[in-house]
């Protein structure tokens, strides 16, 4: 099956990231998991809110992402919920990320986790932190668009 034909099922979405950061570029990465983590992800037991990505020794690591322990497994076989997970990226992608993170002072954050066929993928966003006035502007723009839609609906 071609990559474009595989069905995509969204498991978790980090909506707070788009509010906290101005996303400049996105990347898709695989993630190295153990069996019980995959089962928990399929059940939708993932929290990306506090997660971030660090690059150590030319490897990308997903930190502070909570994947709940699989409830139908014995505690001995289960995983640690907030363990560091290795991201699977091409070496060339990692080099470009290192350059952008160091030179431009950007942050790499997980935006979405989804199943692509039978594989678990993470969408990463390269973003710059928003200032308070930018966040207020985002809230104001969102409220204005809601009010316009409401006015058009009631007409």
C-alpha positions, 0 to 999 in steps of 0.5 A: 500500500502506498503511504498516501493510501493508508488511513489516518486516525487521530489519537491525540491533538495538542490544541494548546500548542497552537495557542502557546506557539506560532508554528512555522514548520511541521515535521512527521516522525515515527516513535519508538514504543513498547507493546503496552504503549501502542495498545494505550495509544490505540485506546486514545490514552495520550496527553501531549499538552506538556510534551516537548522535543530535545535533540541529544547526541544527534537523536530526537527525544520526546519528553514529558508526554504521558501515555497511560499504562495499559489497564488490561496488562499486568503491572510488571509488563506495563510501561512507565507513563512519562518515560523518554521516547526516541523519535525516528527521523532521518539524519538530514532532518535532525541536522536541519532541526539542530540548525534551526533550534540553535540559530533561531531560538525556536522550540520543537513541540508535538502537535498531534499523535496519530495512527497511519495504517498500523504505525504510530506517528507524531506531528512535530511543530517548529515554533516560536513562543507567543508573547502575551499580547499575541495570545490576546490578539488570537483570543480576540480574533477567535471571538470576532469570527464566532460573533460574525458566524453567529450574526450570519446564522441568525441573519 
